[in-house]
C-alpha cells in the first residue's frame, strides 16, 4: 500500500504515464531541445519518478529499480523504446530538482515536488 492508502497499482500506472509522456515529449523536440518533466504527486517517490522518465534513454536496457512495477510498465517501455529508436533521438540528463528551500517540508510525505531536465541529442 502506497502513501495515504494509495495502492501500488495506482503508483505503477502513474509511473507508466510519466514514462509515456516523456517519450511523447521527446518525439516532439528537435535535437538540442530541452525536455522538462515534473511531478507534484506525493504518491510517487522522487527516485521512482526520475527512473521512469530516464527510461526514455535506457528503455531497452535492464530496468533500474522499476521491476516492482510489473509487466504493464515493461510492455510500455518496449513500445516506447521502439518509438524512440525509430526517431533516432536520445537524451542526456541536464539537471534534477526537488523541494526548493522556500517550500520546506517537515515530513517525508510533504517532499512531493520533483523535476528533471533532459537535453535531446
C-alpha positions as CSV (number, residue, x, y, z in Angstrom):
1,X,0.0,0.0,0.0
2,X,1.4,3.4,-1.0
3,X,1.4,6.6,1.0
4,X,-2.0,7.7,2.2
5,X,-3.6,4.5,1.2
6,X,-2.8,4.7,-2.5
7,X,-2.3,1.2,-3.9
8,X,0.8,0.0,-5.8
9,X,-1.3,-0.4,-8.9
10,X,-2.1,3.3,-9.0
11,X,1.6,4.3,-8.4
12,X,2.6,1.9,-11.2
13,X,0.0,3.5,-13.5
14,X,1.4,7.0,-12.7
15,X,5.0,5.9,-13.4
16,X,3.9,4.3,-16.7
17,X,2.1,7.6,-17.6
18,X,5.2,9.7,-16.8
19,X,7.3,7.4,-19.0
20,X,4.8,7.7,-21.9
21,X,4.6,11.5,-21.5
22,X,8.4,11.8,-21.6
23,X,8.6,9.6,-24.7
24,X,5.9,11.6,-26.5
25,X,7.7,14.8,-25.5
26,X,11.0,13.5,-26.8
27,X,9.4,12.8,-30.2
28,X,8.1,16.5,-30.4
29,X,11.5,18.1,-29.8
30,X,14.3,18.9,-32.2
31,X,17.9,18.0,-31.5
32,X,19.2,20.3,-28.8
33,X,15.7,20.8,-27.3
34,X,15.1,20.6,-23.6
35,X,12.5,18.1,-22.2
36,X,11.3,19.1,-18.8
37,X,9.3,16.6,-16.8
38,X,7.8,17.4,-13.4
39,X,5.5,15.9,-10.8
40,X,3.8,17.2,-7.7
41,X,2.4,13.8,-6.6
42,X,3.3,12.9,-3.1
43,X,2.3,9.3,-4.0
44,X,5.3,8.9,-6.4
45,X,8.7,8.9,-4.8
46,X,11.3,11.2,-6.5
47,X,13.8,8.4,-7.4
48,X,11.0,6.3,-8.9
49,X,9.8,9.3,-10.9
50,X,13.3,10.1,-12.2
51,X,13.9,6.5,-13.1
52,X,10.6,6.3,-15.0
53,X,11.4,9.4,-17.0
54,X,15.0,8.4,-17.7
55,X,13.8,5.1,-19.1
56,X,13.4,7.0,-22.4
57,X,17.2,6.9,-22.7
58,X,17.7,3.3,-21.5
59,X,14.3,1.8,-22.4
60,X,15.8,-1.4,-23.7
61,X,18.5,-1.7,-21.0
62,X,17.8,-3.7,-17.8
63,X,15.4,-1.9,-15.6
64,X,17.0,0.3,-12.8
65,X,14.6,-0.4,-10.0
66,X,11.3,-0.5,-11.8
67,X,10.9,-4.3,-11.6
68,X,8.2,-4.0,-9.0
69,X,6.0,-2.2,-11.5
70,X,5.1,-5.4,-13.2
71,X,4.5,-6.4,-16.8
72,X,2.4,-3.3,-17.7
73,X,5.3,-0.9,-17.4
74,X,7.7,-3.3,-19.1
75,X,5.4,-3.5,-22.1
76,X,5.1,0.3,-22.2
77,X,8.9,0.5,-22.1
78,X,9.3,-1.8,-25.1
79,X,6.6,0.1,-27.2
80,X,8.1,3.5,-26.3
81,X,11.7,2.3,-26.8
82,X,10.8,1.3,-30.3
83,X,9.3,4.7,-31.0
84,X,12.4,6.4,-29.5
85,X,14.8,4.2,-31.6
86,X,12.8,4.9,-34.8
87,X,13.0,8.7,-34.1
88,X,16.8,8.4,-33.9
89,X,16.8,10.5,-30.8
90,X,18.4,10.1,-27.4
91,X,18.8,12.4,-24.4
92,X,21.1,13.3,-21.6
93,X,20.2,14.4,-18.2
94,X,21.0,18.1,-17.5
95,X,19.6,18.6,-14.0
96,X,17.3,17.2,-11.3
97,X,15.3,19.4,-8.9
98,X,13.3,18.6,-5.8
99,X,11.7,20.6,-3.0
100,X,13.1,24.2,-3.0
101,X,14.3,25.9,0.1
102,X,11.5,28.4,0.0
103,X,8.9,25.5,0.2
104,X,10.2,23.5,3.2
105,X,8.8,20.1,4.1
106,X,8.9,18.9,7.7
107,X,8.0,15.3,6.9
108,X,8.9,13.0,4.1
109,X,5.4,12.8,2.6
110,X,5.5,16.6,2.2
111,X,8.5,16.3,-0.2
112,X,6.4,15.9,-3.3
113,X,7.9,18.3,-5.9
114,X,10.3,16.9,-8.4
115,X,11.6,17.9,-11.9
116,X,14.1,16.6,-14.4
117,X,15.6,18.3,-17.4
118,X,16.8,16.2,-20.4
119,X,18.6,17.6,-23.5
120,X,17.7,15.9,-26.8
121,X,20.6,14.7,-28.9
